[in-house]
Amino acid sequence: VTEKGRYIKAELESLADVEAVTGMGLMVGVKLKKDLAKTVERCREKGVLVLTAHDKLRLLPPLNIPFPVLKQAIDTIKEVIEE
């Protein structure tokens, strides 16, 4: 879980439209520099369920998520953020 959490944070922190990545383990909050509602909608359209918490994109994958599935979801989220 710790390794997967580090992976998520490292991947998302590198994006220009990401202001901050916070959280612990797989409970991750992403503060964006772009429209949050539109980002959530586009992620859902692409098959990745994300939530919001106040002004952050909230990621809550299951603790036992296989790494290839996690990588695919993060790649999709990155693609949407970079649109």
C-alpha positions in Angstrom: 0.0 0.0 0.0 2.8 2.4 0.9 4.6 1.7 -2.4 1.4 2.1 -4.4 0.7 5.4 -2.6 4.2 6.7 -3.4 3.7 5.7 -7.0 0.4 7.7 -7.3 1.9 10.8 -5.7 5.0 10.7 -7.8 3.1 10.3 -11.0 0.6 13.1 -10.3 3.0 15.6 -8.7 4.9 15.8 -11.9 2.0 17.3 -13.9 1.8 21.0 -14.6 -1.9 21.3 -13.7 -1.4 19.7 -10.3 -0.9 22.2 -7.5 -0.5 19.7 -4.7 -0.9 16.0 -3.8 -1.8 15.1 -0.2 -2.9 12.0 1.7 -1.8 8.8 3.2 -1.4 5.4 1.6 -4.0 5.1 -1.1 -6.3 7.9 0.2 -5.0 10.7 -2.0 -6.2 14.2 -2.6 -5.2 16.2 -5.6 -5.4 20.0 -5.8 -5.8 21.0 -9.4 -5.2 24.3 -11.2 -8.1 23.5 -13.5 -11.8 22.9 -13.3 -12.5 20.1 -10.9 -16.0 19.2 -12.0 -14.9 18.8 -15.6 -12.0 16.6 -14.6 -14.2 14.3 -12.6 -16.7 14.1 -15.5 -13.9 13.2 -18.0 -12.4 10.6 -15.7 -15.8 8.9 -15.3 -16.4 9.0 -19.1 -13.1 7.2 -19.5 -14.0 4.5 -16.9 -12.2 5.8 -13.8 -14.4 6.6 -10.8 -13.0 9.5 -8.8 -14.6 11.6 -6.1 -14.2 15.2 -4.8 -13.6 16.4 -1.3 -13.9 20.2 -0.9 -11.7 21.5 -3.6 -9.7 18.3 -4.3 -9.9 15.4 -6.6 -10.2 12.4 -4.2 -8.7 9.0 -5.1 -9.7 6.0 -2.9 -8.7 2.8 -4.7 -9.1 -0.5 -2.8 -6.0 -1.6 -0.8 -5.7 -4.8 -2.8 -5.8 -3.2 -6.2 -3.4 -5.0 -8.6 -0.5 -2.7 -9.7 -1.3 -3.0 -13.5 -4.9 -1.8 -12.8 -3.7 1.0 -10.6 -1.2 2.1 -13.3 -3.9 2.0 -16.0 -6.2 4.2 -13.8 -3.4 6.7 -13.0 -2.5 6.9 -16.7 -6.1 7.7 -17.5 -6.3 10.4 -14.7 -3.0 11.9 -16.0 -4.4 12.0 -19.5 -7.5 13.8 -18.4 -5.6 16.3 -16.3 -3.3 17.1 -19.2 -6.2 17.7 -21.6 
